[in-house]
């Protein structure tokens, strides 16, 4: 059984990494620790425009209809770029 990511999965994860890298540089990490600033409109907007927020939502409901592996790729990039320790997961 092959557990390697498909090219599409790799591309989705690379897209997520680029968005997080561009919009959440290390100097912004303290912003995410403040409960009053937990929502970053620009970041969420960019994730939505790139259809990453709909990865796990079925196509018939307006999502991308992908699976847990694709969602995990997005969540991994979020963890790497938004955790308070600067991405050392």
Secondary structure, DSSP 8 states (H G I E B T S, - for coil): ------HHHHHHHHHHHHHHHHH--GGGHHHHHSGGG---HHHHHHHHHTTGGGTTS-GGGTS----HHHHHHHHHHHHHHHSTTSS--
